[in-house]
Amino acid sequence: MLAARQLFSRIRVALGHVEEAIELMTDVVARRERGLGPEHPLTVAGRQLLDAYRSGR
């Protein structure tokens, strides 16, 4: 489910809906932190993607 939401966030960015993608990834990262822990590779990767969205990369 979280992988699908992350993919959907990438689609939203590709379509120019960055704010919506940021909201989606913020939720994904929060859920991964709770479920997997803050240092889990999927959590870290999600946080990096969220940072990229926020910085416009």
Secondary structure, DSSP 8 states (H G I E B T S, - for coil): -HHHHHHHHHHHHHTT-HHHHHHHHHHHHHHHHHHH-TTSHHHHHHHHHHHHHHHT-
